[in-house]
Amino acid sequence: MNRKPPAALPSSRAIALLLVVLAQLGPGDARASQPAPAAAMAAAAQRFLAQLGADQRAAASLPFDSPNRFDWHYVPRSRRGAPLGRLTVEERRAAEALLAASLSPRGLEKVRAIAELESVLFTLEGSSYRDPGLFYFTLFGEPGGRGAWGWRYEGHHASLHWTIVDGRIVASTPQFLGANPAEVRAGPRAGTRVLAREEDLARELVRSLSSEQRKLAVTGGSAPSDIVTGNDRRAAIRDRSGIDLDRLAGAQGEMLLELVREHASTQLPAIAEERSARADAERESLRFAWMGGLEKGEGHYYRIQGSTFLIEYDNTQNRANHIHCVWRELAGDWGGDLIAEHYRTAPHHAGVRSAELRARASVRAARR
């Protein structure tokens, strides 16, 4: 694992200031009186870039066809972009406004809490790469206007991506969130569970199953050590084991759909609603699979598959107190096939389409 610690860990005063800045901006502030999600996101991105000094702007800005757009991970490592901990107070405000314009209030709360867990890990481990300032903002292309651009927020246990074409958000995946500790068990944040509902709703569902239903749903006595798709460029799980939605009885089916809605709720309301409606429309293909123990504290894993999307969740590391969960699009993250079809039918995008093909070719070459 490529871990590159910062030159020095921010002081406790700097961390406290950072958290105060995050707390001062309410989740609704960046969205008030803004006409559409993509327009609000573009305006916030433009303001963020305008606030940055020359060095940070250069670090934060990459071409849309950069292969780095597809280079994502959720572990501590060196990254391209402007790190939150090296921004001034005003730059941080603009960065947080961009994040607030791109997430639901619930999602923003989760992302903030995940960053705060880095301070918990620093107290537990004393490692310099446990740093709430090492969350990076990276923009690809020019925000706003005609054409394609995107941006990424990424650090330990958070990797969020948006792709916008012609003023429309065409992709909001990969969407990765994690929590270590999943439950803080000591210190001033004791009892904190950032991703509690992602765990509790799934356990409630699997424990409600009859013995016959469990024979279908529980596909293994031990859970994998991480999400199966990892940080692959394209999500692909051939295994279709698990229990179909139509084999769930009454409230069980609603529990599964509520679990989907919980994972979707990180995104802006319009995106979350679209995802939830899509899951409901894919009832015939929707499937739930569980591996591992059924009791709290036992390692466990689950996935939810539809015909167009995949949700994975894993809690096995650190004695089953370390969550990884991800939402992937089976037709392609970062816009994937949707962008390809858009460019195929829109001649004025030929140049950007070529850039997208070059980016994909660069990624394939890097893997050889």
N, C-alpha and C positions, 0 to 999 in steps of 0.2 A: 504494500500500500504506500502510495506516495504522499507522505505527510510533510508539509512545509510549515513549521511554526512561525508565528510573527516574530519580528525582531524583539519585541517586548510585550508582555501582557499589559493591557490597559490597566491603569490604576483603579482601585475601587471607586474613587471619585468619578473617573471617566465613565465607568460602567453605570454608576448611579445616574449620571447626567444623561447617558444614552436612554436609560429606561424612563426617566422623567420626560424626555422628548417624545418617546413613543406613547406614553400615557396621555400627554397633553393633547394629542391630536385624536379627537373622537372619530370612530369609524365612519360616521356620516359626514364629517366635515368636508372631505375631498369630493363628495358626490352631490352636494347640495346644488340645485338648480342646473345640473348638467344634463344635456339632452339625451345622450345615448352612451352605453357602456364603452364602446370603442372610441367615441369622441372624447369622453372623459379620460380614458386611459392615455390617448395620444396627447391631450393637453397637459396632463400630469407628467408624461415623459418629456415633453418639450420644456416644461418648467424645471424639471430635474436637471436636464442637460445644461440649461441656461445658467443654473446656479453653480455648476461645477467649475473649478479652476481648470486650466489647460491640461495639467497632468492627469487629473482624475477624469476629465472628459475623454482624453485619449484612451485611458484604461477602460472606461465604461462603454465605448463606442466601437462596434465591429461591423463589417459589411454584412448584409443579409445573407450572402452566399458563403459566409465563413463556416468551415467545417466545425468550428467550436460551438456552433448553435446546437449540434447534435451530441456534443461531448458533455454528458451529464453524469452526476453521481451524488450520493447522499452521505459519503464518508468525509472525514476531515482530510483535506488535500489542498494543494495550490490551485487557484482558479483565476480565470480571466474576468476582469470587471473591477468596479469600484467597491472596496470593502466598507461596510457601514462604519466600522470603528475608526477609519481614517478620514471620515468626512467632518466638516465643521458642523456646528449646530444648525445653521441655515440649510446646508446641504443635506443634513440628516432629515430635516423637516420635509424637504422636497422629495427625498427618497421614500420616506414614510407615506407621503401623500400619494405617490405613485403606487405603492403597495395597497393603500386604502382604496384607490380607484380601481384596483384589479381584483379585489377579494370581497367577499361578504363580511359583515361585521363579525360573524362567527369564525370565518376563516382567518381574519386578521387577528382575532384573539388567540387562536391556536398558534399562528406563526409567531406572535410575540412571546407566547409561553414557551414555545420550543427554543427560541433564542435564549430565554432566561434559564433554561435547563443547563446551558453551557456553564453558567456560573456555579450551579449545583455540582456539575462534574468536576469543575476546577477545584472546588472545596474538597471533594472526595478523592481526587487523583493528583492534583497539583500540576497537571500537564499544561504546557503553554498553548497547545492547540485547542484546549477547551476554552473558547473565547467568544463571547456574544457579539464581538465586533467583526467576526469573520463570516459575515453573510454578504454576498456580493450581488451588485446590481449590474446587469450587462444588457445593453441594447444592440439590436441587429438591424441595420438599415435606418432610414430616417422616419421617425414617428409622424403619423398624420399624412393627409393627402392621398393621392392615388398611388397604387402599388402595394408592395408587401414590406412589412417590418415586424419585428417581434422583440420580446424581452424576456429575461430570465432573472429570477430571484433564487439564489442557491447558497447553501452552506451545509453544515452538519445537520442531517435529518430534515432538511427542507430543500426541495428542488421543484420549482414551479415555473411553468413556461406558457407564454401566450404568443399566438401568431395572428396577425391582422392583415387582411387584404382588402383594398378598396374601401376602407372604413368599416370593415366587418370583422369581428373576432371569429376566425375559422377554426381555431384550435386552442385548447387550454390544458393540454397534456404534453408530456408526462406530468402527473400530479403526485408528488411523493411527500409524505409527512412521516416523521418518526418521533419517538419519545424515549429518552434514556436519562433517568429512570422513568419507566412507565408510571410508577407510583413513587413519589418522593417519600421516604420513610423516616427521615430525620431532619433536624434543622428548622429554620424559619418557614420553609415551604413544605413542611411535612403534610402529607395528605393530598398534594397536588397530583392530579391525573389528567394530563393534557388531552389524551385520546381515549377517555373513559368510555364514551358511548360506542366507539368502534369495537371495543372489547366486550362490553356488557350486553349490548343488543344481540351480538352473535352468539354469546354463551347462552343467553336466555332462549334463543331460537333452538339451538342444538339440544338443550336440555328439555325442551318441550316436546321433542320428537318421540314417537312410540318406538318400541324395539324394532319393528319392521321398517319404519322410516330411517332409523339410525343405521341399519344395514346398508342403506343406499348412501346416506349423507356422510357417515364417518368412514373415510377411505383409507385410513392408516392409523396405527396405534402410536406412532411417533411422528413428530412434525419436522419439516425441513428446517435447516438452520437459518434460512433467510427466505425472502420472497423468491420464487422460482425464476422469474424473468430478470432479476437483478437490474442492472443498468443497461440491458441490451438495447440496441438501436430500434429494434422492432419487437413488440411483444408477441409471443407465440407459445401457446400451451396446447399440445395435441390431445392431452388427456381430457376427456369429457365426463369423467366420473363425478358422482355426486347425486343429489336428489333434485328432480325437476320441480319447478314451482307448482305445477298442477298436481303433484303428489303431496303437497302441504295442505293441511286442513284449516279452513277458516282463518283465525287470527295468525296462524303461522305464516301464511302467505303475506299478510300485511306486515309482519315483523321483518320478513326478508326485504320487502320494498322500503320499509322504514330504514333498514340498514343501508340500502343503496342511497337513500336520500341523505343520510348522515354523511357518507363519503362525498356526495355531490355538494353538500352545503358549504364547503370551503369556498366555492366559486361565487361569483356575482349571482344575484337571484335569477336573472334571465338564463344564465348558463346552467345553474342548478336545476331550474324548472325544466329546461330542455332535456337534461340528462335523466331526470326522474320520469318524464313523459316517455322518453325512449325506452327505459327499463320496463315501464308498464306496457308499452306496445310490443315488447319482446317477451311477453309472458311464456309463449310456447317454447322458447329456447333458454329461458332463464334457469340457472342451475346453481346450487349451493353445495360446496364440499368442505368438510372439516377433517383435520388430522390432529392427533395428539390428545392430551387429557381434557376432561370436561370441567375439572375443578379449578378455581382460581389458584394461581401459583404453579400450575402445571403447564409445560410448554405446549403451545397450540398454534395452529395455522388454519386459515380458511381462505377460500376464494369464491367469488361470485362471477359467473360468466353469462353474458348475453351473446347475441349474434354479432354485436358491434363493439362490445367493450369488455374489459376484464378488471376486476378489483382483486388485489391480493393483500393479505394481512398476515404478519408473522410475529409471534411473541415467544421466543425460545431463548434468546441470549441473556446473559446475566441472570441466570436462574428464573427465566420467564418474567423478566421485569424490564423489557427492552423491545419496543414496538417498531416495526416497519410496515407501512401500508402505502399502496400505490393504486392509482387509476390510470389505465392505459386504453388507448383506442386500437382495436384490432385492424382497422383499415389504415392505420398510420398516425402516429403522433406528429406534432409540429405541423399539422395540416395535411401531411402525407398525400394520400391519393386524392383528397378533396382539392388541394392546391393544384395538383397535376391536371385534374379535369377542368378546373377553372381556367388555367393557362391554355389548355388545349382548345377551349372554345372562345378565348378572348385574345385575338391577334395583337392587341395593343400591349399585352403582357409578355410578348415573345422574349424580350431581353431579360426580364426577371425570371421567366421560366428557364432560360438557359443558365442563369445564375444558380437556380435551384438544382438543376442537373449537375452543374459543376461541383456544387457542395456535396451532393450525394456521391459523386465519383471520388472526391477527395476522401470522404469517410471510408469508402470501400477500399481505396488504395492504402489508407493507413492501417487497415485491418490485415492486409496481406503480410 
